[in-house]
Each structure stands twice: as structure tokens, then as C-alpha cells.
Amino acid sequence: MTTDSPRWYKSSYSGNGGQCVEVAVNLVASRGVVPVRDSKNPSGPTLNVQAGAFASFVAGIKAGTPDTI
């Protein structure tokens, strides 16, 4: 088991509208997941998304086709 701690960050495109999530991509190599959390509730629950699924999600967003993921 690894003792890596998530290093959370929010996109530079995020404004201060309160609708943001934070991700911790530093755990991909050691755990194979990308933790995601609500930036308004940093001590709340996290969703661990498999790295491949997260990569597909990001690619869909960048391509403007998130509904095809």
C-alpha cells in the first residue's frame, strides 16, 4: 500500500462561481486513480475515477463531445 497523499488542484479556468472540482493527478502512477472532490467541501468525500476513464472524460471535454464518453 502506498502512503502518497493527494496534491489537490483546481483548473486555472475555474472562476470564483463556486461550481468547481479539484483533482489529484499525482496518484495515477501509484494507485491508477484520479481522486475528484468538491472544492467547496475539501474535507468531504472524494470520487476515485480510474485513470483511463478520467483521460477519456478529459479528451471528450476538449473535443467538445462529452456526451459520447
N, C-alpha and C positions, 0 to 999 in steps of 0.2 A: 504494500500500500504506500502511496506517495503522500508526502506532507506538504506538497505545493499549495500555497494559498492563492485564491483568485486575485488577480490585479484588475480591478474594475475600471472600465472607461465608457464614456458616452461619446457618441459621434460629434464631430465638430460642426455638423449640420444641425444639431439639435438646438432649438431656441429655448427660451425660458417659459414655454407654454405648459409645462407640467405633464406632457404626454410622451415622456422619454423612457427608454430602457437602457440598461447598462449590460455590457458583455465582458467576459473574461476569457479572451482567446489564448492566454498563456497556458491553459490546461489541455490544449489539443494534443500535444505530444505525449504528455504523461498519462492522461485519462481518456483521450479520444472524445471529449465533450466540450461544448461551449456553454458555460452557465450564462443564463439570462435572468435579469431581475428588474423590478420596477424601481426607477431612480428615486421615486418619492418615498419608497419604503425599503431602504437598504438593509434593514435587519429582518425583513420579511422573507418569504420563500423564494427559492430560485428554481428555474426550469433548466435541467441539463439536456441540451439538444446534441444529438450525435453530430460529430464534426462534418460528415458528408452531407447530412440533411441541412445543416446550417449553411454550408457552402452553396448548396443548390438554392436555398432561400435567397441568399445574397445575390447570386447570379441572376435569379428571376427578378429581383427588385431592380438591379442595374439594367437589365434588359427591358424593363417596363412591362413584364409579363408575370407578376407574382401569382396570378390565378392559375397558371399552368404547372405549378410546382406539385 
